[in-house]
Amino acid sequence: MNMQHWIKDNISQKEDLLKKLEIDGYMSVLEDAGTAMIETLKGGNKIMIAGNGGSAADAQHFAGEILGRFELERAPLPAISLCVDPSVVTSIANDYSYQEVFSRQIEGIGREGDLFAAISTSGNSENLIYAIRAAKKKKIKVIGFLGKDGGRMKELCDCALIVPSDATPRIQEIHIWSIHLLCEMIEKELFT
């Protein structure tokens, strides 16, 4: 295998996907998501984030950038990944079901005015669907970071950022790029 050819092909795929996002109106939806997050934080509320597998890592990364800092030296902002406490996740999975690992946390710590960001490359993660429904009951705004056609989660989200690809790595790359753009939007709006 010619590695340089493979690398160029990978870059070309990413460029094509970014062009498709522009055509599909992704940037407008990304701006709406940023506005919703900024309004949540300005209102003194928190951002809760969850995902499974690589998307759980993205959720943890996102929460760290918001709570700690992204690029600016600034005050911390309230954000939490619902994926990081193994005692909480495993006790809920054991005592209830894996479908409820995020929804029960939202029921316990979520408040009206908060925001929930659900990250799923398929858009069909059952435990995130449960979590979105729990968030809606508490009047918590929901942003979905989704892939493929958005799956079942697309219709449940207030704001659905859909990466129209079947390639999980490409979806994850656009998700993390979007997360970084959102962190930058938040910092520019709240701290400059």
Secondary structure by P-SEA (a helix, b strand, c coil): ccaaaaaaaaaaaaaaaaaaaaaaaaaaaaaaaaaaaaaaaaacbbbbbbbcaaaaaaaaaaaaaaaccccccccccbbbbccccaaaaaaaaaacccccccaaaaaccccccbbbbbbbcccccaaaaaaaaaaaaacbbbbbbccccccccccccccccccccccaaaaaaaaaaaaaaaaaaaaaaccc
